[in-house]
Structures are given as structure tokens and as C-alpha cells.
Amino acid sequence: MRNSSFFKLFIAFSVIYLVFLGLGYERFDLFLKPILIPILGFAAYFYRKFPMQNTLLAALLFSWIGDVILLFTDLGEIYFIIGLVSFLTAHIIYGIVFNKQKRVRKKQNKTFFVIGSILIATYLIGMVSVLMPHLGDLEIPVSIYATVISIMLLFAFNGLFVWEKPGNLLVCLGAFFFVVSDSILAVNKFYAPIPKSSFFIMLTYLLAQYLIVLGVLKLNPKKIKES
């Protein structure tokens, strides 16, 4: 099966899953959620060999582990913490993947980069400040997580200026939606309930993973002629 077929399969299953979430049938998590990221993994695996391919697969693996573990958060806070660590690891690995992509331009637009960096730092400080009074024993883990995902977004934002199109935009948008997804999750869990939070968390999360994987593959195109 070609990797493009796996992308189509991922989209199809994601739409089905999101429809169930939108209708309030969250119990289908156990059946549908664990199969989504592996499908993306197959799309990356069956692409041609390229630098950081295995690293990208490792990021997807830890994302999948986080997905599965977070299904059991109702059984105890320890599952949330382990899931947090899994996604923290995934974000660190994604940051490594982004940092190692081939640059087609040596210099970025410094003005826009500085503005973007300030906005990301403002988000980080603002989010942590809002959540801090509600985190309890999770103050340090959540603060570390927010810092790491902000750095991951910064790497993707930097790539917007130095990577090839359209992969640069896809990866940057993917990283942005990842931050949005985690922000919705954090606000819903620690600050105030958000109506249909599961739907919006997974919508932005699945979009993030899809865009990041597709973007990285676009940054590592197949050769025009392959033997």
C-alpha cells in the first residue's frame, strides 16, 4: 500500500472518530483512538528512506503511547502524569526532527522571527500564569511541558523561514495546532470545563499530527527517478 493510501485511511478514520466524539459517544475512544497514529506511522514508514525517518517514527510512537495511556486517566492521576511524560518525549523528539531539516535559506526574516518568538514566549508565560494556581503538585511537570512544546513550536516557526515550501508551512501549522490542542486540554482539566472539549482537543491534535508528518515528508521529497 502506498503511503498516500495510509494518509487517506487516516483521514477517513479520523472523520469517523470525530463524528462519534461530536455526537457525545466518547466510549468509542477505546476502539478508534489507538489505531489513528499507527496509520500515520505506516505512511512515514513506507515513504522512501530519508534522514530522521526513524526519529519521526519515534515521535509518533511516544504520541501513540500517550494516546493509549490517557484513555485510563479516570483510573488515577498517575495515568495523566505518564501520558504527559510520553507526549513530553514526543515533543522533544519532534524538536530534534525540526532542527535537523535541510535549510534552503541560511537567513530568516529577523523581524518576523523576533515578533513570533515574543508571541510564543507571551503564550508560555500567560498559560503557565493562568494555570499555576490550579495545578497543585503538577506545577513543575506542567511548566516543563509548556516550555518544551513552546520550544518545539519555535523550531517549527523558524523553519517557516528557512525550509522549502510547502513543507515549511505544513510543519509550522501542525506545531501550532499541537499547542492549541494541549492548551484546550490544560484549560479544560485545570481551569474551567470547555463544552465538547474532547472533540476540539482531538480535532486539533489529529490535524497537528497529520500536518507535521505530511510536512516532514514534503521536506524530504522522493527522487524524480528511483531505481
C-alpha positions in Angstrom: 0.0 0.0 0.0 1.4 3.4 -1.0 1.9 5.9 1.8 -0.7 8.2 0.2 -3.2 5.5 0.8 -2.4 5.5 4.5 -3.0 9.2 4.6 -6.4 8.7 3.1 -7.1 5.9 5.6 -6.0 8.2 8.5 -8.4 11.0 7.3 -11.3 8.5 6.9 -10.9 7.0 10.4 -10.3 10.5 11.9 -13.5 11.8 10.5 -15.4 8.8 11.8 -13.8 9.2 15.2 -14.5 12.9 15.4 -18.2 12.4 14.3 -18.6 10.0 17.3 -16.9 12.5 19.6 -19.1 15.3 18.3 -22.2 13.2 19.0 -21.1 12.5 22.5 -20.1 8.8 22.0 -16.7 9.2 23.8 -16.7 5.5 24.7 -15.5 4.7 21.1 -12.1 6.1 22.3 -11.1 2.6 23.2 -11.7 1.3 19.7 -10.7 4.1 17.4 -8.2 6.4 19.1 -5.4 3.7 19.4 -5.4 3.0 15.7 -5.1 6.5 14.3 -1.4 7.4 15.0 -0.1 4.0 13.8 -1.7 4.6 10.5 0.3 7.8 10.2 3.3 5.9 11.3 2.8 3.5 8.3 2.6 6.5 6.0 6.0 7.6 7.2 7.5 4.1 7.3 6.6 3.2 3.7 7.9 6.5 2.4 11.4 6.3 1.0 14.3 6.3 3.4 15.3 9.8 4.5 17.3 11.4 7.3 15.5 11.5 10.6 12.8 9.0 9.4 13.3 6.8 12.4 13.3 9.8 14.7 10.0 10.9 13.2 8.7 7.4 13.8 9.9 7.6 17.4 7.9 10.8 17.9 4.8 9.1 16.6 5.4 6.1 18.8 5.6 8.2 22.0 2.5 10.1 20.8 0.7 6.8 20.4 1.8 5.6 23.9 0.5 8.9 25.3 -2.8 8.4 23.5 -3.3 5.0 24.9 -2.3 5.9 28.5 -4.6 8.9 28.6 -7.5 6.7 27.9 -7.2 5.5 31.5 -6.9 8.8 33.3 -10.2 8.1 35.1 -8.4 5.3 37.0 -5.9 7.6 38.6 -3.8 10.7 38.3 -0.7 8.6 37.6 -2.0 7.8 34.1 -2.2 11.5 33.3 1.4 12.0 34.5 2.7 9.1 32.5 0.8 10.3 29.4 2.2 13.8 30.0 5.8 12.3 30.1 5.1 10.4 26.9 3.9 13.5 25.0 6.8 15.5 26.5 9.2 13.0 25.0 7.3 13.2 21.7 7.7 17.0 21.6 11.4 16.8 22.4 11.8 14.3 19.5 9.8 16.5 17.2 12.0 19.4 18.1 15.0 17.3 17.1 13.4 16.4 13.8 12.6 20.0 13.0 16.1 21.2 14.0 17.7 18.7 11.6 15.7 19.5 8.4 17.5 20.8 5.4 17.7 24.5 5.0 17.3 26.1 1.6 17.8 29.6 3.0 20.6 30.4 5.5 18.9 33.5 7.0 15.4 34.1 8.2 13.5 37.3 8.4 14.7 38.6 11.7 11.9 41.0 12.3 9.2 38.4 11.9 11.2 35.8 13.8 11.6 38.2 16.7 7.8 39.0 16.7 6.9 35.3 16.5 9.3 34.5 19.3 7.8 37.2 21.5 4.3 35.9 20.8 5.3 32.3 21.7 7.0 33.5 24.9 3.9 35.5 25.8 1.8 32.5 25.3 4.0 30.4 27.5 4.1 32.9 30.3 0.4 33.6 30.1 -0.7 30.0 30.0 1.5 29.0 32.9 0.4 32.1 34.9 -3.3 31.3 34.4 -2.9 27.6 35.3 -0.4 27.8 38.1 -2.9 28.4 40.9 -4.8 25.3 39.9 -2.0 22.9 39.3 -1.2 21.7 42.8 1.6 19.1 42.7 1.7 19.3 38.9 3.2 22.8 38.8 6.6 21.7 37.8 5.7 19.0 35.3 3.1 21.2 33.5 5.5 24.1 33.4 8.2 22.0 31.9 5.8 20.6 29.4 4.6 24.0 28.4 8.2 25.2 27.9 9.1 22.2 25.8 6.1 22.5 23.5 6.8 26.2 23.1 10.3 25.4 22.1 9.0 22.8 19.6 6.7 25.5 18.1 9.6 27.9 18.0 11.7 25.4 16.0 8.8 24.9 13.6 8.3 28.7 13.3 12.0 29.2 12.5 11.7 26.5 9.8 8.9 28.6 8.2 11.7 31.0 7.0 14.5 28.5 6.1 12.8 25.3 4.8 11.4 24.5 1.4 7.8 25.2 0.6 5.1 23.8 1.2 6.7 21.6 3.9 7.7 24.6 6.0 4.1 25.9 6.3 2.6 22.4 6.9 5.0 21.7 9.8 4.5 25.2 11.3 0.8 24.9 11.2 1.0 21.4 12.7 3.1 22.6 15.6 0.7 25.4 16.1 -2.4 23.1 16.3 -0.5 20.9 18.7 -0.1 23.8 21.0 -3.8 24.7 20.6 -4.8 21.1 21.4 -2.7 20.9 24.5 -3.9 24.3 25.6 -7.5 23.2 25.3 -6.7 20.1 27.3 -4.9 22.0 30.0 -7.6 24.7 30.4 -10.4 22.1 30.5 -8.6 19.9 33.1 -7.2 22.6 35.4 -9.0 25.8 34.9 -12.6 25.6 33.6 -14.6 22.9 31.7 -14.9 23.5 27.9 -18.1 22.3 26.2 -17.2 19.4 23.8 -13.6 19.6 24.9 -12.8 16.1 23.7 -13.9 16.9 20.2 -11.9 20.1 19.9 -8.8 18.5 21.6 -8.8 15.6 19.2 -9.7 17.7 16.1 -6.7 20.0 16.6 -4.5 17.1 17.7 -5.2 14.9 14.7 -4.8 17.9 12.4 -1.5 18.7 14.1 -0.1 15.2 13.7 -1.3 14.9 10.1 0.3 18.3 9.1 3.6 17.6 10.8 4.1 14.2 9.2 3.0 15.4 5.8 5.2 18.5 6.1 8.3 16.5 7.1 7.7 14.1 4.2 7.3 17.2 1.9 10.7 18.5 3.2 12.2 15.1 2.2 10.8 14.6 -1.3 11.1 11.4 -3.3 13.6 11.4 -6.1 12.1 12.1 -9.5 13.6 8.8 -10.8 14.1 5.9 -8.5 15.9 2.7 -9.3 
